[in-house]
Amino acid sequence: MDDYSQISFWFDSLEDTRAEINELPDSVDVAIIGGGFTGLWTAYYLKTKSPDLRIGVFEAETVGFGASGRNGGWCMGSANGMERLLYSKKTRQEGIRLQKVLHDTVDEIGRICQAENIDCHFAKGGTLYVAGTPEVARRHQDWVKFLQGIGFPEDEYCWLDADESSKRIRLSRNHGAFYTTHCATIHPARLVRGLATVVRNMGVKIIEKCPVFAYQTDELLTGRGKVTAEKIIRATEGYTDSIQRERRRLLPLYSMVIATEPMSEDKWQEIGLAKRETFDDGRRVVIYGQRTLDNRLVFGGRAGYYFGSKRKSVISPDDLAVQVVERQVRELVPALNDVEITHGWGGLMGVPRHWRPCVSYDETSRTGWAGGYTGEGVGASNLAGRMMSDLVLGEKTDLTTLPWVDDHARRWEPEPIRWFGVKAIEFFGDRADKVEARGGISRFWGSLFDLFVG
């Protein structure tokens, strides 16, 4: 590709989206495959701790081309899999430790952006997990009580009744909301491109338009030749399948996103989100939204999987799955009925078989990888980058003993089992959501969904 403005609203709003074509180095100390958040945060912390390291970041297209430049702009202080850690008494203390580190990660990103002059429209307004049904309200209230019961304070996690929740955001279905302070809205493309500028200025070589086809100890095979590397880190998320011997490691699962035209303050008075909170409505087939700095609503939803782990460079605004997301937001936010949708796009995330992140580095092969955020990687990738930098440098720290370290998942099943499995998950989640939208409790479909996604 030459014109990257079409991949998302975020890229379309940038002044310059061109790739920077640099000479391929013969050798580096650390090679990082993937120019997204995980790869760049790893490079940033490695270079901060060890300025003399020769680091190369190898990107198949341009910095932020993948999920880092296409997501919904939530910088969350949480990650998938936390419920499992916190509910079990055996892992609860480690879960609490990880949760607190994730909380701090949101502020860490804010601090770095301020210190490095990265203007990514960072605003820590928190998240409104709105209950779209009475059953979701019950689950949310139970979760808030549980979190408070294990020591998290009420000013960080609280329940808002329907009246209070509706003052914060006016949705067609609002039975109250679970609110947490630990989330910020960002402009993801400005963050990832700004971070790339920072690490370039630190001396990191970013080689764009340079896909990596295979790697082994000491060597990368790229589309532009071989590179010798003492240590190699893979940070490719949903594009992992493109590398030899890495197929079925991560499932490329798509989300579709839309952006409205900028709206007046009067219109925003109808909608809410005065503090630029993020929001969802508790359905299993996840939706997510935020108010941008220029007063657009960006709204997205999980959209599925293409047979054979097929990846598309660009998702058209006319794609049927994008149109479904537009219908969802107009139904959920009645004030949008007369508002123009200006952008529609899609991006893929990396989903491991156990549905939770992993950070791993093997000192024998001197190779490692980080990712598997299942769509919640804007904040988690920063923590993964810090963890990976410690592991690569051989430092024993509090971060290198967190539960994500070496939490490997088995590979996904071969086709067509993989395709049928994903479609079954979508079906179970959709059925459960529909049962609860009618006022019921979906024990059967909901249990099947939970069984498959942990």
N, C-alpha and C positions, 0 to 999 in steps of 0.2 A: 504494500500500500504506500501511496505518497501523500494522500490527503486524509489526515486523521480526524479532522473536525467532525466527520459524520458518525463517529463511533458512540458519542453521547452528548448530551447537553453540556456536560462539564468541559469536554474538549472543545465543543463549538464556541464556548465562551472565552477560550484562551486566545491571546494575541498571536501566539506562535506554537504550532503543533508539529513542526517538522522534526524529523529524525536527524541526529548529528552523526555523520559518517566519519569515524575515526580509524586510524591504522590499527590493524590487529597486532597485539604484542606477541612476541615469541614466548614469553614466560611471565608468570605472576606468582606471588606468594600465596594469594587466596583468590580463587576464581569463584564467582557467584553467578549462577545461572538464573536469570530472571530479573528484569528491571522494574519490579513492582515494590510495594511497601516492604515486604519481608526482606528482599535482597538489599534494598537501599538502607533500611534501618540497620541491618547487619553490617553493611559497609560503614555506616556512620559511626557505630559504636566501636567497631574494630579500629578504625582510623583514629578515633578519639583516644583510645587506650594505647594504641601502638602506632604512632604516626609514621614510622619507617616502613610499615608493611606496604608491599606493592599489591594493590587490590584491583581486580578487573571484574566489572559487571557486564555480562553478556546477555543482550536482549534481542529476541527474534525480530521485533518490529520497532517500537519506540517506547520510551519510559512511560509507564502507566497504561499501556495498551490493553492489558487484561483487566481483571476485576478492580485493580487500584484506580482506574480511571472511569469506571462504569457503574459503581455501586450507588447506594442510596444516601451516602454521606453521614452515616451514624458512626461516631467514635465512641464505642461502648466500653463500659467498665465491667464487662462480663464476657462469657464465652460459652459455647455449647458444651454440655457435659458437666456443668457446675452442679446441677441438681443431684446427679448421681453421687458426686463427692460429698455434698453437704448432708444429704439424707442418711447416708450410711455412717453409723457411729465409728466404724473402723477407720474411715477416711475423712471424718468431719473436720478435724483440726487442720489437716493438710488442705482441705477444701476451703476453710476459712482463710488460711494463709494465702492461698492462690487468689481468692476473691478480693482480699485487701490489696494485693499487688496489682490486680487488674483495675481496682478503683484508682490507685495511684497512677496507673498508666495513662488514664485520660488527662490528668494534670501534667504528667511528664511530657506528653505530646504538646500540650498548650505551652509549657515552659520552653521547649525546644523551638517551637514556631516563633515565640517572642524573641528568644535569644539569637536565632539565626535569621530573623526578619523574613519568615515565610508567611505571607498573607493568605491563609487558607480559609478565612471567614469563620474562624473558630469561635463558637458560642456555647458555653456549657449551661444549657437550659434544662437538662435532664430528659427523662422519657416518661410519657404517659402510656402505660399498658392498659388501654381502655378495654373494658369488658363489654363485648358486643352481645352477650347473652347472659341470663341469670346463672347458668352453670359456669361460665368463664368467671363471672364475678365471685362465685363461691371458691373456685380454685385459686384465684388471685388473692382473696382474703386469707385463705389458708396459708398461702406462700408467704405473705407479709407477716402473719403471726409467727410462722416458723422462723423466718429470718430474724425477727425481733427477739424471739425466744432463744436463739443461739448467739445473741450478742450484738447484732447490727442495730444501730440507733434509729429511732423513729424519724429523725430529721433527714435520714438518708433513704429509708424505705418506709412508705406509709400508704394507707388506703384512703382514697378520696371517694366520698359517697357520690351518687349520681348528680346531685345538684352542684357540688363543688367541681366534679369532673367536667360537667357541661359548661361551666364558666371558663375552663381552661381550653376546651376544644368542643365544638358543636358537631357531633356526628349523628347520623340517622338512628343509630342504636348505641345507647350509652347507659350502662348499668353501673357506673362507677369506674374507678381506675386505680391501678397499682402504680404509684409514682416513685421513681428513684432519681436522685440527683446525679448519678454517675453515668452521664452520657453527654456528649457535645455534638453539635452539628458542624460539619465542615464542608468545604468545596474540595472533594477528593483529588481532582486533577491538579488543582493549584498546590495541594500538599505534596503529591508525588513528584510533580515537576519541580517544585521549589526545593524539595529534599535532594533531588538529583543535582540541581545547581550547587547546593551546599557541599555535597560529597565530591563533586568535580573540583570545586575550589580547594578542597582538602587534599587533592591529589589522586583521587580514585579515577581510574579510567573506565568510562562507560562506553561500551562498544555496541551501538545499535545496528539494526538490520543484520544481525549475526546470530542466526538460530544455532542451537547446540543439538546435535543429533544423537550423540553418545558421549559417555565419559567413563573413565576408570581411574584407578589410582595414578596420579601424576599427569593425566592427559585429558584434554577436551578435544572432541572432533566437532568442529563448527562448519557452517556453510561457507566460511572463508578460509579454512585451513585448520591446522592443529595448533594447540596452545599447551605448553607445559605448565603445570600448576602443582605447587606443593600440597595445597589443600583445596578441596572443592565442596561447594555448598549448593544444593539444589533448592530453589525457591520459585517453583513454577506453577503451583496450585492447579487450577483446572486444565493447564496445558501440559501436565506431567506425562500424559499418554504419548506425546510427540517424541519422547526420548526412548531410545532402545533400552530394553530390559526393565522399563519402568511402567509398562502398560498394566492397567487395572489397579494401580496404586491408589489413585484418586479418581472419583467419578466427576466428570464435568457436568454440573447441574446448572441450569439457566434460571436467572431472574430477568424479568422485563420491567422497565421503568418508563415513566412519562414525566414531563415537566410542563407546567402551565405557563401562560404569559405572566409577566409581572402584574400583580394586582394592587389596587388602591388600599389605603389604610381603612377606608370604610368597609371594603370587602373583607379585610382581615378581621375587622371587628365582628363580622358575622361568623367567621371561622374559628378564631381564637389563636392559640400558639403565640401569645404576646412575648414569651421569653425564648422563642424559637425552639420549643421542645420538639423532640421526635415523638412519634406515636405509632401504635398498631392497635388491633382490636381483638387480639386473643385467639384468632382462628388458627387451626393447625396448618393450613396451607397459607403460609405466612404472608402478610402484607406489611408495608412500612412506609412512613412518610416524614417529611420535614419541610420547614419554611426556610427558604434560602435568604441570603443577605439582600438580594435584589427583589424580594417579595414574590417569588414564585412558590408554588407547591410542587415538590418532587415526591412522587409516589410510586412504589414498586410492589411486585409480588412474585413469588416463586412460580416458575412456569414449566419446569420439566426437563426432559432428557431426550437427546436424539440417539437413535439406534447406532450401536457401534462406537459410542463416545464421540460422535461427530461434533466438530467445532465449526462455528461460522464466524468469519472475521467481522461482519457487520449484521446486525438485525435491523430490518427496515421498520420505520414507523407504521407501515401498513401490515406488518405481520399480525396474524390473528391473535397470537398470545399477547401482543402489545395492546391490541384493541380490547381484549378482555380486561386488562389492567385499567384502561381508560373507563370502561363501563363500571368497574368496581369502585373507582374513586368518585365517580359522579353519583353513584348510588349511596356511598358512604358519607360523602360531604355534599349535602344538598346545595350549598351556596355556590358550587362550581358549575351549576347547570348552564350558565350563560358565559362561562369562561373558556377561552381557546386553549387547546392543548398544542403547544408549539414543537415539542420534541418527544420522540419515542425511540427507545433503544433497548438492547439486551446485553447481558454479560454473563459469563459463567464463573462459578465458584468451584473450589475443590472440596469434595466430600470423601473422607476416609470411610472404611467399612464400619468402624465403630462410632462415627459421627462426633469426633472430638479432636482437638489439635494435638500435634506431636512435634517435638523438637529433639533432634538426635544428631550426634556426631560420634563417629567411630575413629578412635585414635590409631587403630591398626591400618585401616584403609585410607585414613585421612580424608574421608568424605562424610557429608552430613546433609540433612534436609530439615526444613521447617515448613509447616502449613497445615492444611486440613481444617480450616476455620468454619466451614459450612456457611459461608455468607456473613460471618461476624468477625472479619479480620482487620478492619481499619485500626482498632485499638490493639487487638491481640497480636497483630504483626509487629508492633513496636516492642511488646514484651518478648516475643519470639526472637526478635533481632538482638535484644540485650542478652537473652539466654544463650543464643548461638555464639555471640561474641565471646562470652565467658568460656563456653565449651571449646571453641577453636583455640583460644589462648591457653587452655589448660588450667583455668582458674577455678578453684572450688569456692562457690559463693552460695548465698541463700537461693539465688535464682536457679542454680544448676541442680537443686534437689526438689524443685517443684514437680507436681504430678505429671506435667506434660512430657518430661524428659524420658525418652525411649518408650513412650506409650504407643507402640506400633500396632497398627491394625493389619489383619490379613487382607489379601487382595480381594477385589470384587470378583464376583462370579463371571465366567465367560458368557458371551451372547449365545442364545437369546434369553438366558436366565436373568442376566443383569437388567435387560429392558423390561421383562415381565415383572421383576421385583420392584423396579422404580415405578412402573405404572400401577402396581398394586398399592404401593405407599400413597401415591396421589389419590387413588380411588378411595382407600380407607379414610384418609384425611378429609377428603371432600364429603364423603358420606357422613362422617362424624360431625363435621361442621354444620351440615344441613339439618341433621337431627336436632342439634342444640339450638340452631336458629329458630326452630319451631317450638322451642321451649322445653325440649326433652333432655335426657341425659344419655349420651352415647357410650354405654358401657361396652357393647360388642365392637363397633367399628373403632371407637377410641382405643380400646385395648389392643386391637390388631395393629393400629398405627403406632402405638407406643412400643409394641413388641419389635417392630421393624426398625424404628429409629432410636431406640434406647430411651 
